[in-house]
Amino acid sequence: MTDKAADPGRAGSASLGARAREAVLQRIVDRRYEQGARLVEREVAEELGMSRVPVREALRALVAEGLLELLPHSGVRVRRLERVDVEHLYEVWEPLAVQASRLAARAVAAGAGGRLAPLEAALRQAESAAEEEGAREVAAHTAFHEEVVALAGNPLLARTMEQLSRQLRLLFGLREEPAQMRAQHTEMYRHIAAGDPEAAAASTLLHVRDSRAVALRSLFGA
């Protein structure tokens, strides 16, 4: 029996599909593909310098994740974020982000302080990226939250957050990022590094709720 997981052809195809998905996602985040824009498989493949097979896989994956939507008989388009979409996203992200910070602080308190380096590096990167606009700042902001999840050490939480993270990248790319919210990352890091679960959770709750208010104001004026 052939071991499909060890098939280099399948592995290569999956890798190309992942690369295509990341490339399309990045173009959505930095608004080269605007909300509502129709994407044609052949044109995207030509732009990325890939065959149509991995691009087709990428577009299907992004449809499944809610970043693209199918058009009848004419491919896909970038999904427009409505107010209810943003509210639903924050309803899900808030408890997960709070619990991730709580678990990360518990891990530090239990002796995982040596694993803080990636989170501190993500914090410094976010501070540096604040001087710029666009994709680098969005990536840095998202990376900080991803490192909190990694430090939490809960594989189920990490898998749940993986898909949500892509939608958050899109949202972060559309809204503004006030200095106050960047400073909240520092507070979150301070409490996590101190191994204080409840202070870490409280600072994260404040951050996510402020983020929600900023997103709604930026995108919908209220």
C-alpha positions in Angstrom: 0.0 0.0 0.0 1.3 3.5 -0.9 1.9 5.9 1.9 0.2 9.0 0.6 1.7 11.2 3.3 5.2 10.2 2.1 4.3 10.8 -1.6 6.7 13.7 -2.7 4.3 14.6 -5.5 1.4 15.1 -3.1 3.6 16.9 -0.6 4.9 19.3 -3.3 1.3 20.0 -4.5 0.2 20.8 -0.9 3.2 23.1 -0.5 2.4 25.0 -3.6 -1.2 25.2 -2.6 -0.2 26.7 0.8 2.2 29.2 -0.9 -0.6 30.2 -3.3 -3.1 30.6 -0.4 -0.6 32.8 1.5 0.1 34.9 -1.6 -3.6 35.5 -2.3 -4.3 36.2 1.4 -1.5 38.7 1.5 -2.9 40.5 -1.5 -6.3 40.7 0.2 -4.8 42.0 3.4 -2.8 44.7 1.7 -5.8 45.6 -0.5 -4.2 44.8 -3.8 -7.4 42.6 -4.1 -10.1 45.0 -2.9 -13.2 43.9 -1.1 -15.7 42.8 -3.7 -13.1 42.2 -6.4 -13.6 39.3 -8.7 -10.7 36.9 -8.9 -10.2 34.8 -12.0 -8.2 31.6 -11.4 -6.2 31.9 -14.7 -5.3 35.5 -14.0 -4.3 34.8 -10.4 -2.1 31.9 -11.6 -0.4 34.1 -14.1 0.2 36.8 -11.6 1.7 34.3 -9.1 3.7 32.5 -11.7 2.1 29.2 -10.8 0.0 26.5 -12.5 -3.8 26.7 -12.0 -4.0 23.6 -9.8 -2.4 25.1 -6.6 -4.2 28.4 -7.2 -7.5 26.5 -7.5 -6.8 24.8 -4.2 -5.9 28.1 -2.6 -9.1 29.8 -3.7 -11.2 26.9 -2.5 -9.5 27.0 0.9 -10.0 30.7 1.2 -13.7 30.3 0.3 -14.0 27.7 3.1 -12.4 30.1 5.5 -14.8 32.9 4.6 -12.3 35.3 3.0 -13.6 34.7 -0.5 -17.1 33.8 -1.7 -18.3 31.9 -4.8 -20.0 33.7 -7.7 -22.5 31.8 -9.8 -20.7 30.4 -12.9 -18.0 33.1 -12.6 -15.3 32.2 -10.1 -14.9 33.9 -6.7 -14.7 37.4 -5.3 -13.2 38.9 -2.2 -15.8 38.9 0.5 -17.0 42.3 1.8 -16.8 42.5 5.6 -20.2 43.7 6.9 -20.7 45.0 10.5 -22.2 41.7 11.6 -19.1 39.8 10.3 -16.8 41.9 12.4 -19.0 41.5 15.5 -19.1 37.8 15.0 -15.4 37.6 14.6 -14.8 39.5 17.9 -17.4 37.4 19.7 -15.3 34.4 18.9 -11.8 35.9 19.3 -12.4 37.6 22.6 -12.7 34.5 24.8 -10.0 32.7 22.9 -7.5 35.5 23.2 -8.3 36.0 26.9 -7.8 32.3 27.6 -4.6 32.2 25.5 -3.1 35.0 27.6 -4.2 33.3 30.8 -2.7 30.0 29.8 0.5 31.6 28.6 1.0 33.3 32.0 0.3 30.0 33.7 2.9 28.3 31.6 5.5 31.0 32.6 4.5 30.6 36.3 5.0 26.8 35.9 8.6 27.3 34.6 8.2 28.1 30.9 9.9 31.5 31.2 12.6 30.3 28.9 10.1 30.2 26.1 9.3 33.9 26.4 11.9 35.0 23.8 9.7 34.6 20.7 6.9 36.6 22.3 9.3 39.3 23.3 10.8 39.4 19.8 7.3 39.7 18.4 6.6 42.6 20.7 9.7 44.4 19.6 9.0 43.7 16.0 5.5 45.2 16.4 6.9 48.3 18.1 9.4 48.7 15.2 6.7 48.1 12.6 4.5 50.8 14.2 6.7 53.4 12.4 5.5 52.0 9.1 2.1 51.4 7.6 0.6 48.5 5.7 1.5 44.8 5.5 4.5 44.8 7.8 2.6 46.3 10.7 -0.4 44.0 10.2 2.0 41.0 10.1 3.7 42.1 13.3 0.5 42.7 15.1 -0.8 39.3 14.2 2.5 37.6 15.0 2.3 38.9 18.6 -1.1 37.3 19.2 0.1 34.1 17.5 3.1 33.9 19.8 0.8 34.3 22.9 -1.1 31.3 21.6 2.1 29.3 21.0 3.3 30.0 24.6 -0.1 28.9 25.9 0.9 25.4 24.9 -2.6 24.1 24.0 -2.7 22.3 20.6 -6.4 22.5 20.3 -6.4 26.3 21.0 -3.6 26.7 18.4 -5.5 24.8 15.7 -8.7 26.8 16.4 -6.8 30.1 16.3 -5.0 29.2 13.0 -8.0 29.7 10.8 -9.2 32.7 12.9 -5.8 34.3 12.6 -6.2 34.7 8.8 -9.5 36.5 9.2 -7.9 38.7 11.9 -5.1 39.6 9.4 -7.7 40.8 7.0 -9.4 42.9 9.7 -6.2 44.4 11.0 -5.3 45.4 7.4 -8.6 47.3 7.0 -8.6 49.3 10.3 -6.4 51.8 11.9 -3.9 50.9 14.7 -3.8 53.6 17.4 -0.7 53.9 19.6 -2.9 53.1 22.6 -3.5 49.6 21.3 0.1 49.0 20.6 0.9 50.0 24.1 -1.6 47.4 25.3 0.6 44.7 23.8 3.4 45.8 26.3 1.0 45.4 29.2 -0.1 42.0 28.0 3.5 40.9 27.7 4.4 42.3 31.1 1.7 40.3 32.9 2.4 37.1 30.9 6.1 37.4 31.7 5.3 37.9 35.4 3.3 34.7 35.4 0.1 36.5 36.5 -2.8 34.7 34.7 -5.6 36.9 35.8 -3.8 40.2 35.1 -2.8 38.9 31.7 -6.4 37.9 31.0 -7.8 41.3 32.1 -5.3 43.2 30.0 -6.1 41.1 27.0 -9.8 41.6 27.5 -9.3 45.3 27.5 -7.2 45.1 24.3 -9.7 43.0 22.4 -12.6 45.2 23.3 -10.7 48.3 22.4 -9.7 46.6 19.1 -13.4 45.9 18.4 -14.4 49.5 19.0 -11.6 50.7 16.7 -12.5 48.3 14.0 -16.2 49.3 14.0 -15.3 53.0 14.0 -12.8 52.6 11.2 -14.9 50.5 9.0 -18.5 51.7 9.7 -18.1 55.0 11.5 -19.6 53.8 14.8 
